[in-house]
């Protein structure tokens, strides 16, 4: 896979990703008041926001910053404590009890992953346990550390790493998707036996809400302001260069091809020469995160993940995901058969939900990302705003495809009555879980800013794109509007997005 990722640009007629000479750097200038849009790469001045206001990119509509009305630490801390209480109580409570002809079986959160591993599907068991048990615990613990660091006058040296890891690991906590998996499993079980819902279901529901509100009330931009900017910046080769801090209102807008923003804390720096897309600039002088102008090898990584996802998508829909046996009868069920069974039982809304989340969403994600990659290779300018919005939608709904995997883990755990009734997992479930994970990795690998780079909307292109695109936009310094980001109250409807020539 690594060889394929490295050689793919050459096969598609792109510039090599090998080492290229980079001019020496004598100093770095950090520019305050400037922010880069993570959706389109537009650099713009973001004024100081008042409580209840948010700043949005005038070109693509991406939210840049939001000033909460709530207390910056006290509000998320209260909900984080509630999340920890819900989580610990859910671990100690029963999830569901099934009664089949007088025989009862009670399961909890740990039973599903354990049963999958006992049946030989260790990969799926580890995945389910990681996203439903381990990831929420890690996210809650990291949030406690972040909020503690936010109370200090100066952010401790260990706090930036905690913030970075929280941003990376939080999407893997899929408590809200697990709730829907429980609901689907419950509807399937009610036809065959008496089912008692345990207190863990309600506790997980509370955990879902409190974790969501914790993220909503957390203002990371305020926390990052407690971290000072070092006077020296560490470059990729280990050399330390001095850092100068200025404000955009004092120096004006620098050439966009010399700007680079930290992907973690958002700090914007200006280099002495155009920044390459193929090389790491160095370490951020505020958080220490490795700084790239764009996500490294974004197109090739996304393409490789999509090819692997398509490979697994076919067996995931052809092979049974589980086998249901009752009184010696029954057989395997594919994903489509499971949705049709819900439809035939009169649960039409639930059937449509399963069909959309398990069949339509993975396919649309693959098609959408493949279209974005292909149009970026061609340097297409059509529908940039629509494609950016589509990427945000793809990134948001991707996790919901795990509903079927969670449902199967619950059914495998609770329906274990030998010849009377048994549910076992099949290879189709593992293939489908691989599709979900691969499409998630494909979406997280894709950098939507390169769509605007390839269209020539973010200054002069340096490298990292097909030769034909670089030649077509050679000398094109268009960046679009570089004025202040649009600011508004959070309760005010967002104005229509502006194309670059309308600003």
N, C-alpha and C positions, 0 to 999 in steps of 0.2 A: 504494500500500500504506500509506503514512504517513497519508494522508487517511482511509483506511478504519479504521485503528487509532484515530485521534483521534475519529472520529464514531461508532464502534460503541457506546460506552456510552450515548450519547444515544438511539440507535435501540432499545436494549434497556431503556430506562427507568431509566438509572442517572444518578447525579450527574455533572455536567460535570467534566472534568479540567482546566478552565481555571484561571486564577489565583484564589485565594481569600485573604481577609485572614488573616494569621497574626500572633498576638500577638508583641510584641517579646520577645527573650530577653536577660536580664541576665547569667546565668551558667549553666554546665552542671556537673552533679555526676556524676562517674564513680564507679560502685559496684563495688568489688572483691568477688570471691567469688560473683558472680552470673553466670549464663549463660542464654541463651535457646535453647530447643530449635529447631533448624532444621526439624523436621518438623511440630510443632504450635504453636510460638510460646509455650510455657510457660516462664516465668521461674522459676528455682530456684537455690538455693544449692548449689554444687558444692564439697565439701570437698577438701582436699589429698589427692591419690591416692598410694598406695604402688606401687612397681614391680610390674607384673603385674595391676593393677586397672584397671577401666574404670568410667565413670559413664554410666548410661543414664537416659533420661527415664522417669519412672514412669507417664506418661500414654499415650505412643505407642510407647515402646521404642526410640526413636532413640538411637544412641550419641552421647554428648556429648564425652567426653574419654577418652583411654586413656594410661596410664603404661606405657611399654615397659620391659622388663627389660634390654634391650641398652643399650650406651653411646649417648647421645643424638646424638653426631656421628660417632664412629669407625665404628660399624656401618653407617649409611647411606653414609658416605664410601667404605668398602671395596666395597660393592655398586655404588656409582655409578662408581667406577673400573673395575670389571668391566664395567659397562654400556657405558662409553666404549670399552673394548677390543673387546668383542663388536661394537659398532656399526661401528667403523672397519674391523675385519676383514671384516664382512659386506659393506660397500661394495666392498671390493677382491676379493671372491670371487665365483665363479659360483654362480648360483641353480639352474640346471637345464640339462641337455644332452639334446636330442632327436635320435634317429637314425632317419631314414626312408629305407629302401632305400639305405643307404650315405651319405646326405647328413646332415650334422650341423649343428645350430644351438645355440649356447650363449647364455644370457641371464643378466643380473644384475638387481639391484634397479632400476636406472635404465631398463632396456629397456622394461618394460611401460608406464610413463607416457609415454615418448617415442613408442612405437608408437601409442598412443591419440591423441596430438597429431598425428602424421603422417597418421592416417586422418581427421582433421577433428573429432575429439571432444576438443577442447582442454579443455573444462570438466571432463570425467571424468579426463583425464590429469593436470591440475593437482591435482584432488582426491586422486587416488591417490598422487601424488608428495608432496603436503603431509602426508598422514596416515601414510605409511610411511617417508618419508625425512626431510622437514624437521622434523616435529613431534617425533620421538624425539631428533633432534640438539638442538633447542631445549630440550626438557625436561631432557636430560642437562646441558647447559651451565648452565641456570638452577639445577639442583640443586647443581652445584659452587659456584655463587655463594652459594646459600642456606647450604650447609654451611660455607663460608668465613666468612660473616657470623656464623654461630652460634658460631664459635670466639672471636669478639671479646667483650670484657667488656660493651660496649654495642653494640647493633645499629646499623650505619652508616645514614646517611640514605637511601642507595640501596636498602637491603635490603627495606623494605616493598613497594616497587614490584615487586621480583623475586618475592617471595612471592605477591603478587596475580596477577602474570602467569603464574606456574607453576600456580596453582590454575585459571586460565582455560584454559590451553593443554594441560595434561596430558591431559584427556579426548580430545583430538584425536589423540593418539598411539595408533594401533591396531595395534601389533605383534602382539598376541595373536590378533587377528582375521585378520591377514594369514597367520599360520601355518596356520589352518584353510583359508584360500583356497588356499594352496599344496597342502595335502593333497587338497582336492577336485579341483584341476587335475591333480594327479599321477594320481589314479584314472581320470580321463577320458582321459589320454594313454597309459596302459599298454595299452589295447586296440588302439591304432593303431600304436605304434612302441616302440622300446626307449628307456627314459628313465633317465638317470643323475642322481641328486640331488646337487647341488653342496654344498660346505661351507657356503655362505651359509645354507642351510636350518637346519643345526644351530646356526650362530652366531645366527640370528634367534631360535631357540628359547631359547638361553641369554640373549639380550638380553631376551626377554619375562620370564623368571624373575627376572633381576637387577633390572630396573626395578620389578617388582611388589614384591620384597623391600625395595628402597630406600624405596618409599612406605610399606611396612608398618612399617619400623623408624624412620622419621622422626617425631619428636615436635614438631610445629609449635608447640604450646602452650608448650613450654619455650623455643623460640627467641623467641617473642613476648615472653616475660618479660624478655628482654635489652633490650627497647625501652622507653625511658621514656615516660611520658605528658606531653605538653606542658602548660605552665601556661595556655596560651591555645588556644581552639578557634575555628576559622574557620567562620562560618556561611555559608549559601548566598549571601547578599548581599555577602559579603566582610568583614563586620564580625567583629572578634575579641572574644571574651568570655572572662572568667576561668573556669578549670576547678578544681573542688574534688574531691579524691579522698577517698572514705570506704569503709568496708567494710560489707557487708550485715549482719554480726553486730552492728555498732555502731548502725546507723540503722534496722534492720528492713526489711520489704518495702515499697517505695514503691508508689503507684498504678500499675497495669500500663499504663494508657493513656498515661502520661507517660514510659515507658521505651522505649528504642530501642537495638538492638545493631548493632555494626559487622559487615557481612557478610563481612569479610575476617579480621580479628584477633579478633572476638568480644567486644570491649570493650563493656560495657553502660553507658549514660549515662542520666541522668534530666533531663528538661527541666522548665521551669517551667509548662508547659501541656500538654494532650493533644496527642500527635504526630499529624500528618496523614499519611495514606497517599499523598497526591498531591504532596507536596513533599519535596525533598531537605532534610534537616536541616542538612547542612553537611559538613565534612571531619572524619574521625576524628582526635582529638588524639594518637593513638598511631601509626597507619599512614598517615594522610592520604587514605584511601579515602572516596569519597562515601557518605554514610550515608542510607539510606531505611529507614523502618519496615518496609515490604514492597517486594518487587521492583516497580519502576515499571510500571504498566499491564500487570500480569501476565495478567489474564484476556483482555484484548483482543489482546495479542500472541500468546498461546497459541491463541486462536480463529483469528486470521489465519493462523498457521502451519499449523494443522490443515486449514483450508479449502484452502490451497495444496497440502498433502500429499495430500488426497483427490483434488484435480485431477490430480496426477501419478500417483497410485496406479493409476488405471484404464488409461492407456496403458502403464504399466510392466508390467502383467500381460497386456495384449492384444497388444502388439507384440513382435517377437523381440528378445532381448538380444544375440544373436550369431548369425552364420552360419558353419556348418562345411561346408567343401567338401573332398571327397576323391576323386581320380581323376575329376573332372568331375561327381560326384554329391553330394548333400547338400542342405541348406537351412537355414532359420532355426529357432532354438530359443527358445521362451519360457521363463520361469522354471519354470513348472509342467512343461513338457516336459523340462527338464533334470533335475528331481527324479524324474520318471517313468522317464527313461532310466537313472538310477542304480538305481532299484528293479528294472527289468527285467534289469539286469546282475547282480543278486544282492547289491548293496551297500545293503541295507535300512537299516542304522543311518545310513549317510552320507546316503541319500535322505531319511530322516526329519529329519536335522539341517538339510539344505538347505531342505526344505519349511518347517520350523519357523522357521528364522532369516530366510528370504527372503520368505515369504508370511504365515505366522501372526503373527510378531512385529510387523511394520509395521501389520497390520490391528488387532491387539490394542492396540497403542500408541495408534492413532487413536481406537479405541472407548473405551479406558480414560480417556484425557485428555479426550475430549469429555464423557464421563459426569461426570468430576470438575468440569469447567467448568460444566455444566448444573446439577449439584447445588449448586454454590457460588452460582450466580445465584439459586437458590431458597432459599438459607439452610438447607439440609437438615442435620439432626443425625444422621441414620441412618448407622451404619457409619463413623464418622470414623477410628477406629483402623485398620480394614480398608482404607479408602481411602488412608491415609498409607502403610501397608505396600505397597499396590499401586503407589503412586507411586515408592517406593524401588526396587521390582522393575522398573518401566518404565524408570526412569533408568539402571538397571544393565545391562539386556539390550539397550538400543537400538543400541549400536554393532555388535553381532554380525550385524546385517542386511547389513553391508558384505561378507560372505563372497562373494556372487556377483560383486560389482564387482571384487574382488581376483582372483577366479578368472579372470574374462574378461580382465583386464589381463595375466595370466600367459599364458593361451592365445594371445592376440593376439600376444604377444611371441615365443613359442617356435614356434608353428606358422605358419611363413612359407616354404612350399616351392612357391610358384606353383601350377601345375596339379596337382601331386601331393597337396598338402594345405595348406589355408589356413583360418585362423579370423579373421573380421573382426567388429568390434563394430557394434551397431545402435542405433537410437534408443531402444529399450526399456531399454537399459542406462543411458543418460543419465537417462531418466525415473525409473528405479528409484533411482539415486544421489541424485536430487533428493528422492525420498520419504524416504530414510534421513536426509539432512541436515535436511530440514524437520521431521521428527519429533523429531530430536535437539534442534533449536532450540526446538520446542514444549515439550519436557520441561524444558529448561533455563530457559525463560521462565516456567514455571508455578511459583508459590510455594505450597507445600502449606499454609503457615500460614494463608492466607486462607480455606481450608475451615473451619478452626476459628474464625476471625474471624466468618465469615458465620453460623456456628451459635451465636454469642454466647458462646464459651468463653474469650475473651481480653480480658475487660474491656469497657468501653463503646466501641462503635463510633463513630468520628469521621466518616469518609468513605471513598470508594474502593470502595463496594459499592452494589448496587441500592437505590433509595429504599425499596422494600418491606421489604428486609432490615434497613436501618437503623431503620425505624419499628418493626418487630417486636421488635427487641432494644434499643430505646431504654431506657436506664436499667439494663440488665442488666450487672452488674459481675462476673459469674462468670469466674473464671480457672482454676479447678481447683486442684490441690495446689501450694502455693508453698514447701513445705519442701525439705529436701535431696534432691538426686537420688540414686537408688539406686546404690550402689557395690558392686562385687563383684570377685572375682578373675577374670581372663580365662579361666581354666579351669573356672569354676563355671557351671552352666547358668543361663540367664537366667530369672527368675521371670516369672509371667504378668503381662501388662500390666494396669494398673489404669485403669478409667474414672474421670473426675473425681469422681464421687460415691462411689467406693470407697476413696479415699486417706485 
